Amino acid sequence: MTPLLQVEDLSVRFTTHQGVNDAVKGVSFEVGHGEVLGIVGESASGKSVTAMSIPDLLPTPPAEIIGGRILFDERDVRKMSSLERRQLRGREIGVVFQDPMTALNSVRRVGVQLMEGMRYHLDLDRTEAHRRAVDLLEQVGIPSPAERMKAYPHELSGGMRQRVMIASALACSPKLLIADEPTTALDVTVQAQIVDMVRSITADRDMSVIWITHDLSLLSDFADRTLVMYGGRVMEEAPTATLFRHAEHPYTAGLLASIVDTDTRRDQQLVSIPGTPPIHGAALDGCPFSPRCSYGVEKCPSVHPPLERVGDGHKVACWVRPFASKAPNGG
Amino acid sequence: MSDVIESGLPAEQSSPMEAVAFHDGQGPARAAWQRLRRNRSAMLSLGFLAVLAFAAIAAPLLTPFTYDGTDFGAIAQSPSSSHWLGTDALGRDVLTRILYGARISLSLAVVGQIVILLIGVPIGLISAYFGGRFDLFVQRGIDVLYAFPPLLFVIVAMTYLRPTLDDADSGFLGVVASIDDLTGGLTGVLLAMALILWLTVARLVRGQVLSLKEEEFVLAANATGASHLRIMRRHILPNAFAPVIVATTFGIPAAIMMEAGLSFLGLGAQPPTPSWGIMIAEGVAYIRSDPYLLIAPGVALGATLLAFNFLGDGLRDAMDPYVYDSS
């Protein structure tokens, strides 16, 4: 069975007054039906740009897809008309944004905003859309959903607003849900509730998910597969369990080592990866992680290593692979 | 369908603090109205304007006289019990003329603002939303027109329009001319004013839309597959409305002032239409013998302008509570 989403060799370029910045370079991955793919990476790693290019939500200009193919349900998204793409958004691909404070329109009631997409895509009348919206709010765990339909965004807490956003993304039962750091703006307990809620709803409906985060630990028991991105490239891709046990890329290993959990001792020095992520436009031809990597060899900064298959569904882009077939590393 | 709840996920509780901070189900419009109600000068102004509007509409019922009915037995009388504000040089009741004059000032101002909004809002909205060359083109056009002082532009337009309309008796211009006659020369004024005053609104809306279109909720609306028209109408425009309403409220006294000025110069309403500007112009001649002929319409004009300005101030404070709290 063909995967729901195939992204092949995607490259995205931002052209601004400061110059040209290749935010995403030659990224390829797949998402199967009902599969949960985690994309993890630091700020400016290109993870959001990669995800937002799928439903054509990048701001153009300055952004421009300069190469690659995006096949959604065996249709080439880049070759679609703007009307077809609009029907893709909301109907077949739902998107949840990072900040629920700004992603809802503050002068309109949440119920109206929730019903909008359903009325447009599913051609429902007001009563039917209202009934389904109340159902959705109940599913995402909002108490007294019928009353909440009449609320304005400022009357809801951050967690509740994000639940509304998720309800809105799920409204037309899309095949793919793209969640761009949906829990980053929320506190930790709410974060866990939201992750659990999305996991159970999407599993019930056999919906595919792309979950973007910079918190690797969040993905551990949620994502089927995880994509590690850095400097606009894929560093490592593996089934999540494999990634946690046998990460081969020095960057992934560094991320795993810097996870702080309840086993971390009180007097223990926290681990961090030395250096800072590359600044826009300063990217190298070679491996973007090489300036911060302690295992680098001579060709690392000049030639980018290919993403090579090293195990079952496990791919790594590294010349050195210092952790290959060794015992689990890090904490 | 409620499987999530049954799976034991804790439903989120709204914090008590937030429950205190906001009234349930209160939209931005109602919140603004509640703040406006606490503003005494704005409410007094609103009351005054309501009374004025009522008096203007009910003028034929409130006064036994007509605005152009001359009474040569009662020329240039001082205020008395039968003529509360006296009579002018032709024996016309001044109070009656002021009430009818309010009709002109108010209706011209309101209709004028509607026309201005109908031109300015779509142009500003579309120009900013689509941006690029189209925006550049529209904005340069606006810049050119903006270079004219508005009153001068209207005076020039009226000096051209007035004889053109007076001569026209057929075709499209003929229709406009006959409407102009029916409205006592005011349609011409309206056209000339709308031609120049929409610029401010277009610029204001453009500025709002330029920042609003970058907001994440617009991206989110896009992500639900909303069309451009829908995003503009449902998401951007409602958010841009507060400053537009404030600007319109301030635009009304400006339009009233301009009409009065044009009528004073003889370019606006045509006698015997009782425009306040015409009444002031006629009163100037009698400033020594019968000063109330000048003072009465002057006070009516001044009070109306003041009321609109107070109301505009109040609306600005009420609609944007972050700028300045007047209490």
Interface residues (C-beta under 8 A of the other chain):
Chain A: P55 L57 R86 Q87 L88 R89 G90 R91 G94 V95 F97 D99 T102 A103 L104 N105 S106 V107 R108 R109 E116 G117 Y120 H121 D135 E138 Q139 V140 G141 I142 P143 K150 A151 Y152 H154 E155 L156 S157 G159 M160 R163 M165 S168 A169 A171 V190 Q193 D196 M197 S200 I201 D204
Chain B: M1 S2 D3 V4 I5 S7 L9 P10 A11 E12 Q13 S14 S15 E18 F22 D24 G25 Q26 G27 P28 E215 E216 F217 L219 A220 A221 N222 A223 T224 G225 A226 S227 R230 R234 H235 P238 N239
